[in-house]
């Protein structure tokens, strides 16, 4: 462990672990607070909307990884002018794409509002996150690629602080779920402005045009793999909202279990984010063996965190749920361990995928869609009870983890 924290990976991961730890902790406080204030029915709606936000984050993770990958390569050569060109061009294209997607999404939103029994205004408001999905990852990706982990973390913390405080205020004055979503938008907007400013060193450079050969074809594995990962992260709540729409209390209770599981996923993301630019550099410098060692260290740390989390969820489930969400949700405490296991496997899958992307090992990312289809089939046919639904989700995550290991093998 001492060797890990003395290494470049260890220092970067520790910085991100602390700052992102604060970011995710405040995000969880947001969910815990909203769960208590809104109650099971209202929180079930909010959790469903936030699942769409995570789903819209598919391009976010993909774009950030692509921008990080190219920035890391240019940063290695000290070509800041080209990084500026990448930053500005990506933001311009992102705005055009997000505007088009927002307009296209209007019609499907009408059907989604009817199917999920959620106010159309709330669905359309959620669609506004499409704009941040194509802008925020660009400025964050440049910071990550330049290994400015502290600046990256500060921008994320600012988002969570403003989101939490704004949402609590707006909900308390009677805006309910609408106020919570407005608070999230305020936090994201503030984070973009701050992260853009933190790239001021790059923005002062003279822009140097560069052609990114085959950037779109090379980006496909990033988009597909991250899309599937975030589908797995989000769709369980959306599907449970659809299948159990007649019982909003059950939806709210499941949302709590799912969010507790997501604590593991988000809590380990810092390891992968710190590893990505480092293993990318090792690969570009023909030091793939060193990159492989970094991956094994990262995998060990993530696995350790997952095992400890599962142990806690198994031994103290009622205490954990009561501590964060209150006694109104403790009736489903015995199911918490299944959520912990499911999201632990998804966390490990995410790390393996990130390593595969950073070393160009993940050539057939489209095959990951097959595992998502398996998940939908299992959830649809096994939902006679909440425990059956959760076991189906757990099995699907285990299957995808094993499948991804084969996809990234050399």
N, C-alpha and C positions, 0 to 999 in steps of 0.2 A: 504493500500500500504506500510505503514511503517513496518507493521508486516512481509509482504512478503520479503522485502529487508533485514530484520534482520535475517531471517531464513537461514538455510543451503542451501535450494533451491535458495533463493534470492541472496545470495552471489555468489554461483556457476553460476547461470543464468546471473547475472550482469557481471561477469568476461567474460563468454562466449559471452554474448550479445555485449560487447564492442569489444572484439578481433574478434569474428566472424562478427560483424558489419563492422569492417574495412576490413576483408577478403572479404565479399560479396560486400561491396562498391567498392573495387578495381576490383572485378570481373565484376561488372556492368560498371565500367569505361572502362574495357577491351571491353565489348560489345558496349558501347556507342561510343568509339573511333573507333572500327572496323566498326561499322555501318556508321560512317561519312567517313572514309577513303575508304572503299571498295564499298560503294554505295549499293542500294537495291539488285541488282542482286548478287554481291559478298557476301554481308552479308547474303543473303538467303542461300547460299551454306554453309557458316561458321556456321550459326545457325542450319542447318540440321545436320552437322557433330557433333556439340556440343550436339545435342539431342541424338546422338548415344553414346557420352561420358557419358551423364547423365544416359542413359539406361544401359551402362556397369557398372554404379555405383550401380546397383541393388545388386550385391554381396558385394559391398563396404559397403553400409548401413547395410546389413544383417550381414556380418562378424563383422563389428565394434560393432553392438549391441550384438552379441553372445559373442565376446571377452570381451566386457564391462561387460556383465552379469556375466561371470565366474570370471573375474578379481575382480569385486566388492565383490563377495563372498569370494575369497581367500584373498583379501585385508582386509576384515573384520576380518579374522583370523590371519593376519600378516604373511601369508605363501608366502614370496617373491620368494623362490626357486621354488615353483610350478608355480608362475606367469612367471618366466623365462622359464620354460619348455614349458608352454603354448605359449609364445611369439615365441620361436625358432621353435617349431614343426609346428606352424601355418604358419610361413613364408616359411618353407620348402615345406609343402604341397601346399601352395598357388602358389609357383613358378611352380610346376609340373602341376597343374591344368590349370594355365593361359597359359603355353606353349602349352598344348594340345588344348585348346580352340582357341588360335591364329591360329594354323595350320588348325583346322577344319573350321574356319571362312573364309578361303581364297576363297573357291568355292562360297559360298553365296555372298561374297563381289563383285564378278564379275557380278552377276545378279543385286545386289543392285546398282552398279555403272551405269548399263544400264537403270534400271528402274527410278532412280532418276536423271539421266543425270549429274553425278558428276564424275570427274576423278578418275580412279581406285586407283591411287597412294594415293590420299587423303583418300579414304575409308580404304586402308590397313594401312595407318599411324594412322588413328583413332582407328583401331583394337589394336594398341600397348597399348592402355589404359587398355586392359584386364590385363596386368601385374600389373599395379598400383591398379587395382580393388581387387587383392588378396594379396597385400602386405601393402599398405598404411593404410588400415583400421585396420590391426593387431596392428601396432605400435600406432596408434591413439586410438584404443579400450583399450589398456593397460593403456594409459595415462588417458583416460576418466574414466575407472573403478577404477583407483587409485585416482580419483578426482583431478588430476593435470590439472585443467581447464586453468590455465595461460599458461602452457607449450603447451597444446593442441592448444590454440589460437595462440600462437607465431608461431608454425609450419604451421598453416593455413595461417597466414599473410605473412610468407616468400614465400609461394607458389604463392599467388596473386601478390605480388610485382614483383617477377621474371618473372611471366607469362606476366604481363602487359608490363614491360620494354622490355623484349626480343621480344614480339610480335610486339610492335610498331616499334622497330628498324628493324626487319626483313621485315615487311610489307613496311616500308618506303624505303628500299633499293631495292624494286621491287619483293619480294618473294610472295606477295599477300596472298591468303588464306593458301597456303603452309607454309609461314612464321608465320602466326598466330597460326597454329596448332603446329609447332615446338616450339613456345614460350610457349604454354600450357604444352608441354612435359617437357620442362626445369623446369618450376615451380613445377610440380608434383615430379620430380626426386629430386629436392632440398629439398622439404618438407619431403620426405621419409627419406633422410639422416639426416636431423635435428631432426625429431621426434624420429628416432631410437636412436640418441645420447642422447636425453632427457630422455630416459629410462635407462641411464647408471647405475643408482642406482640399478635397477633390474638385469642388466647384470653382475654386480659385485658379485651377490649372487651365491652360489653353486646350480647348477641345481638339482631340486628334482622331480623325475618322479611322475606323477599322471595319473590315468585313469579317463577319463571323461565319465562317464556312459551315454550311449545313446545320446552322443553329436550330432550325425548326425540326429537322429530322432527328437531331441529337437530343432535342428536348422531349421527344415523345415518351421515352422511358420514364422521365421525371414526372410528366403529367399523368400518365397512366398509373404508375405505381403509387404516387401520392393521392391520386383520386380514389384508388381502391382502399388505401389505408384509411382515409378520412370517411369513405363510405362505411367502412366497418366501424369506425368510431361514432358515426352519427345515426346510421339507419336503424339501429336497434330501437331507439326512442321513437323515431318517426313511425316505424312499423307497429310498435306497441300502441301508439296513439290510434293507429288505424284499426288494429285488431281488437283493442279493448276500449274503443271510443264510447261504448255505452256505460263504462265504469270509470269516470275521470279520477276517482280515488286510487284505483289500481295503477293508472298511468302515472299519477303523481308519485306514488310509492316506488314504482319501478325507476322513475327518473332519479330518485334519491340513490337507489342502489347503483344505477349506471354512473352517476356523477362520482360516487365514492370510488368506483372502479377506475374512472378516468383520472382520479388523483394519481394513480400509479403511472398511467401513460404520460400525463403532462409532467409529472415529477421526474421522469427519466429522459425527457426530451433534450435537456441541456447536454447530456452526454453525447448524443448523436450530433447535435448542432456544433459542438466543439470539435468532435472527431472529423466531421465532413471536410472542412478546408484543409486539415492536416493530412488526412489520407489522400486527398486530391493532389496536394503538393508532392507527397511521396511518390504517387503514381506518375505524375508528370516529370519527376526527377529520376525516374527509373529506379526507385527504391521501394518497390512494391512489398518486399519482404518486411521492411520497417513499418509500412502501412498495415500489413497483416498483424503485426505485433500490437499496434495501436488498437486495431479492431478487437483483438482478443482481450485486451485490458478493458476496453469499453464494455464488451459483452459481460465480462465478469462483474463489473460494477452494477450494470443494469440488472443482471440476474440476482445479485445479492439484495438489491433494493426490492425487487419483486418478491423474493422469498420472505423477507422480513414483513412486507406489507400483507401478504397472504396469511402469515402466521398471526398477525395482529387481528386481521379481519375474522379469522377463524375462532380465536380465543375470546376476543372482546367485542363481538358485533353489536350487541345492544348498547353497550357503553359508547362506542364510537358514533353510532347513528344518533343517539340521544344527545351526545355532546355537540354535534354539529347541526343537526336538523330539528331536534326536539322529540319528545315522547310520542307525538302523533304519527311518527313513522316507524317506531320500533317493532311493530307487528310483523315486519318483513326482515327483521335483523338476521334471522337464521340463513337467509339467502345471500348475505353479503359476500361470503367466501367465494361463491360462484362468479360473482362479478369481478372479484379480485383476480381470480385465476384467468378469466377471459381476457381482461385488459393487460395482465402480465404477459400473456402470449402475444398479444397485439403489440406491446412495447418492444418485445424481443424481435418480432417480425419487422417493426419499423427500423430498428437499428441495423438489422441485416440488409434491409432494402437500401438504407442510406449508404452503407458500405459498398453495396453492389453498384450503386449509382456513381459513387466517387471514384471507383476503379474500372468503370465500364464493363463490369461483369454481368449486369442485369440487361441482357440483350433482348429477352422475350418477355418484357413486362406485361404485354397484353394477356398472357396466360393467367395473370393474377385476377383478371375479371372472372375467370372460371370459379375461383374460390369465393368470390362475392356472390355469384349465382347459387353456389352450394349453400351459402348462408341464408339467402332469401328463401330457398326451397325448404330448408330445415325449420326456419322460423314460421313459415306459413303452415306447414303440416304438423308442427309440434307446439301448439299454444293452448292446449286444453286447460293449462294452469300456468301460473307465473313461474313456478319452479321448472316446469317442462320447457318453457320458453327460454329460460336462462341456461339450462343445460344444453339446449340446441345451439345457443349462441356460443357457449364455451367450447363445444365440440368443433364448431366451424372455425373458431380462432386457432385451435390446435392443428386442424387440418391445413390451414393457410400457412402457419409457421413452418410446418414440415415441408410443404410445397415450395415455399420461398427459399428454404435452405438448398433445395435441389436446383432452383433457378439461378442462384448466384455462385454455385460451385464453379471452379475454374475449368 
